[in-house]
Structures are given as C-alpha cells and as structure tokens.
Amino acid sequence: MNTVNSTHPSSALAAGAAPSLETLPTPALVLDRDRLDRNIERLATRMAAHGVRLRPHLKSAKSIDVAKRLFPDQPGPITVSTLAEAEYFASHGFRDITYAVGLSPDKAERALRLRATGVDLKVVLDTPEQARALGAAGKAAGVTPCALIEIDCDGHRGGLMPSDPLLIEVAASLRDAGVELVGVLTHAGESYGLNTPEDLVVAAEGERAAAVAAAEALRSRGYPCAIVSVGSTPTAHFARSLEGVTEMRAGVYMFFDLVMHGIGVCRIDDIALSVLTTVIGKKAEKGWILVDAGWMAMSRDRGTSSQTVDQGYGLVCDLEGRLYPDLIVDQVSQEHGILALRSGSDQTLPDLPMGTRLRILPNHACATGAQHPTYQVISGGGPRIEAQWPRMRGW
C-alpha cells in the first residue's frame, strides 16, 4: 500500500488544455479505468472457471460506458435494480435483463411495456398476490410475463425458504395466471457482515445450497426451473463450488470500496472510484483539515463503522492515489468534509495548504456514485481526464 506524508497544490494548466485532476471543479467523481478493467477481468475469469454465466448487476455503475467495458463486443445478460435502469440499458441494445427487486403490482404494466418491445425482462416475486397481478397485467398488455421466485438464503431480505410450502403455491399461482416461471433467485446479503475467508466460504455455500434446493423442490413437482441465480460480490469471490447454479449476479465488484476491503474481498489498490476534493481550510488546534466534499459528494454511508477498522467517511489520498497514513474523513456536513487522524494514531497531521487537491476513497461505491452525474475517467493514475462518462439516475 503506497502512502504519502504531504502534498502541495499544482499550478493550473494553460488555458485550453485538456481537463485534469488539477483543474476539474470539485467535488468530482473519479473512475480509474485500469482498475475497473482489472476488477471486471478478475470476476469474469473466476466465473468462466466455474462454468457459470456472469450476469453483472449494473445498479452500481448506472452507465452504458461501464457496461461496454463488461461487454465490449455485444450486449450481454445484465441485472438492474430499477425499471429506469432497465429502460435505459434497453435503449442501448441490452435485451436480456433481470429486474432483481420484488415486483410491486403498480410496476407490472411498466415492466411489460419493455417485454412488448422484445426485451426479455424477467421480474422477481415471492407471493401469489404478485403472481396474480403480473398475470393480469400480462393479459391486458397482450404479452406473456416471465418471473423468478425469490429465495431467502440467509434471512437478510425477502424471499421464501426452500422448504416453505408457499414456494409451490407461488409456482402454481404463476402457472394459473399465465406467467412463465423461469427460475429462482437469491442474494447472500448477510455476507456483507463477514470478514474472514472461512465465513465467506460458508456464506457462499449456503447461498448456493438454498438456491439449488429450491430449484430441485420446484422440479420435483413438475415446475420448470431453468435459471438458478445467486449473487453478491463477497460470495462471488469466495464460492468454492457453484454446482447446480446457472448464473452469478454481482455489481460493486467493478469498483470495489472500503466496505469490500474490510470484508476481505479486495485490496485498497483495487478500489477504482474516488472523490476529487479541494482543501478549503484548517483548524490546527482541533487537528482538522476542511475540504469541499461533504455528504452531498460522499453520501452518508458509514458501512465501515461496524467493521474491524472504521474508515470514517473515507480514506484520503493524494492526486496519484497514495494514502496519507491514518488520515480519514472524520466528519461531514452537507458541503464540508473534516479530515482528521483516526483515533489512536501516532501519525502527524500532514501539511496540506489551501487549494491542495486530494482524492477520497469511499465506503460504498454505489452510494457515493449516486451523488454524481458523471464519471471523470483516468488511467495510469491520472492526472489527465481521458473521458467523461454520464451516469443515469432515477427510478
């Protein structure tokens, strides 16, 4: 892990020069394309070795330009978390999409409008009521809906236990409503609270076993179950066996973040997102350095607060991405961030004059990314901005 002790503001580039980390208005969202590509390749290679299709979750990226790094030749299978994402990626040619959030009846009509255009949009549900509402919407739209039944593998979210009799009842409701049952889907969300390889291996196996057991229960009663879908970034990287699984969904692996680092999924040097910020003041008597990145730029996410190492609102780096030892974003208000040494540190607060440019590594890439409309893309550590990739927003 590279570290630095101090830095000073760089001189402005000549007028008309290409944008760079030294001249961009701050705060800004910076994406290291080299790290992004490396992270993408890592999981793609792992899933290929398991013989499992990767269905990336684009809730983190929300960008066609990032999607093109995942699928450089032609659009592939993807996962989304909102219908707005489904519509956005469909408009860019993606045709195999799983909307992996439980379907509310009021969204059924909108979802089926996409299917009517030829998009293979699969929805997720776990109740007979949802099945009947989806079937009614399909009849009204003149299209055949298709659905996955959500499975609860660890008590983290919604879904049915594989042994729950309601599983078969939902399958029967789908059949009676004229909805095609295409498979089961689960998510090992409890893996985000783990931090040892042994525990992550156990979580990955629990996720796999629950999904496969549900699929076998459906098949034994004569219901089709072509898709057995699992996915979380931690379990995707620690699963030893994916026997019986047909696809893996994961999203934040493209960027990684401090929560993923705390879990043990990535190194600090794998984190591809950072927030560019500028020093705007100092309170030497309090051991504070003030920057112009508050929670509007970083988000309110404190996902590392329950981990072994609390990273505050983010770790502080220089423009080249080298860490300042023990310097964290300790506090935030709407447009102010307060940098301080972490409690118990024996380091000295670095000398960062007014105007110094810094980069902050985020706790949660999805939450921090959602605060910004555009990625400022660098490679080789910067500082030149090579591209600006828009992000979509909304629901």
Protein Blocks (a to p, Z undefined) as FASTA:
>chain_A
ZZdfbdcddddddehiacdfklgccddddddfklmmmmmmmmmmmmmmnopacdddfkln
opaklmmmmmmmbccddddfbfklmmmmmmnopabdcdfbdcdfklmmmmmmmmmnopac
ddddfbfklmmmmmmmmmmnopacdddddddfkopagcddfklmklmmmmmmmmmnopac
fbdcdddfklmmgcbfklmmmmmmmmmmmmmmmmmmmmmnopacfbacdddfklmmmofb
fghiabdcdfklmnopfklmmnopacfklpmbdcddddfbdcfknopacdfbdfklnopa
fkkmmmmbdghjbdcddfkopacehiacfbdcfklccddddehiabdcddddehiacddd
dfblmlmmmmpcbdcddeehijbdfbdcdddedZZ
